[in-house]
Amino acid sequence: MKLKNVQDLELPPTADMHVHLRQDQMMELVVPQIRKGGVDTVCVFNPNLQPPITAVAQALEYNFRLRSIEPRVNYLMSLYLHPSVTPEVIAEAAAAGITGVKMYPQGEALNDKAYTFRSCSVTTNSESGVMANFLEVYHPVFAAMEQFDLVLNLHGEMPGSLPDDGTSLEEAFLPELKRLHEKFPRLRCVLEASRFLLSSAPGYTDFLQHCSTAAALDAVRACGPSVAATITAHHLYLTGDISHADPLAFCKPIPQTPSDRDALIKAVCSGDPKFFFGSDSAPHPLTAKMQGHQPVPAGVYTAPFATQLVILALQEAVERGVIGEYEITQERLEQFLSRSGRRFYKLPDPTAEVAPNIVLERKGETIPTSIKSANGILEIGLSRPAASVFSVRWIA
């Protein structure tokens, strides 16, 4: 497909398998942006709010608030693993249609090159996360999750400070992950990490999220069909030097080398169902991002142009000679952006009878610098301002 010559392109709606929707005024601003990016389904697998969502009633109320803002989006909900989450809560969650439980390690202040950031090796608002003895503490909860077939969404870093031997927090988490699997072999796990290999075994559903390196892609390929990975839009065009120089491009996992970026591009175009879209779109107030001093919160905001930014990155990759035009096909675009993610999560395929399609059209649209709340108080900076992109139109 000669993307640079394409004037309009019809696709099924995009499924964004990892997104941050925040709360309060920011939630009210960002939720209406979801469909502007061509997306109709989002995995809200980061209930890292204040206070954390630890009860079924909270999750359902959060879902209600999201739907009251934009009812045309399908929101997949989860709980935050916390001492108040008991086996009884797990049973209640399963009955209520909650998708899973998210486990975060408790955050600490860490340093990383250009920026100092709070818990940036973990995530925003992870102060209520689990300690290193989580497997013993939550043994009954994991047993109940296995029984009721809820997904355990793991942020794959070991709680605590960086090991003295130079081992990363991701690598330090692997022995605990192995122990978890040995004790609960039928527990489906969704693993979020960027650089290490997870071995798959019968009965496991493991998910390596947000690939940022060629090594991570190889790790996923080496595993069985129960291991998959999301790829963000921004990791298809950012590299480490850009991420560390531009606060609006600073994110975790940190983009790596041009060769890693290009490996991700090739994975997107490969047609391999192990790789599908998850934006990890993470909005922060522009004042926090551009305040001119540390700490700078990690997160790139792409949701209003999620689909368009993927297409733009592929077009630029063709121009750089990373991929050939023949490698971009209608089928492979549909697989990466929509079908593979839905199938992995056992959702129905998008059809004209179930959901409207989207049409991408060249109308001279460019990405604005930011979006603002109606009262002008809240402003969120967008990734790649001034870039020329397709416009999205929904059709029945």
RASUL-V356876 format. One record per backbone hydrogen bond with DSSP energy under -0.5 kcal/mol. NH is the residue of the N-H (numbers start at 0). CO is the residue of the C=O. Records with the same first field share a line. If there is no record, write none. Layout:
NH->CO + CO
This chain:
2->0
4->1
5->1 + 2
8->359
10->357
13->37
14->336
15->13 + 40
16->14 + 276
18->42
19->280
20->18
25->22
26->22
27->23
28->24
29->25
30->26
32->29
33->30
36->32 + 33
37->34
38->33
39->13
40->13
41->73
42->15
43->41 + 75
44->42
47->45
48->46
50->48
52->46
53->51
58->54
59->55
60->56
61->57
62->58
63->59
64->60
65->61
66->62
67->63
68->64 + 65
69->65
72->69
73->39
74->72
75->41 + 73
76->74
78->99
79->52
80->78 + 101
84->81
85->83
89->85
90->86
91->87
92->88
93->89
94->90
95->91
96->92 + 93
97->92
98->76
99->76
100->150
101->78
102->152
103->101
105->129
106->125
109->116
111->114
114->111
116->109
118->107 + 116
121->118
125->122
128->125
129->103
133->130
135->132
136->132
137->133
138->135
141->137
142->138
143->139
144->140
145->141
146->142
147->143
148->144
149->144
150->98
151->187
152->100 + 150
153->151 + 189
154->102 + 152
155->153 + 191
156->154
157->168
159->105
162->166
165->162
171->167
172->168 + 169
173->169 + 170
175->172
176->172
177->173
178->174
179->175
180->176
181->177
182->178
183->179
186->183
187->185
188->204
189->151
190->188 + 206
191->153
192->190 + 208
203->200
205->225
207->227
208->190 + 206
210->229
211->193
216->212
217->213
218->214
219->215
220->216
221->217
222->218 + 219
226->223
227->205 + 225
228->273
230->275
235->232
236->233
237->233
239->255
242->238
243->239
244->240
245->241
246->244
248->245
249->246
255->211
260->256
261->257
262->258
263->259
264->260
265->261
266->262
267->263
268->264
269->266
274->271
275->228 + 273
276->335
277->230
279->17
280->17
281->299
285->378
287->284
288->284
289->285
294->115
295->115
296->294
298->249
301->299
304->301
305->302
306->36
308->304
309->305
310->306
311->307
312->308
313->309
314->310
315->311
316->312
317->313
318->314
319->315
320->316 + 317
321->316
322->316
326->323
327->324
328->326
332->328
333->329
334->330
335->331
336->332
337->333
338->333
339->334
340->334
341->337
342->338
343->339
344->340
345->342
346->341
353->350
354->350
356->394
357->10
358->392
359->8
360->358 + 390
361->6
362->360
366->386
370->379
372->377
375->372
379->370
380->283
381->368
382->300
384->381
385->366
386->383
388->364
390->360
392->358
394->356
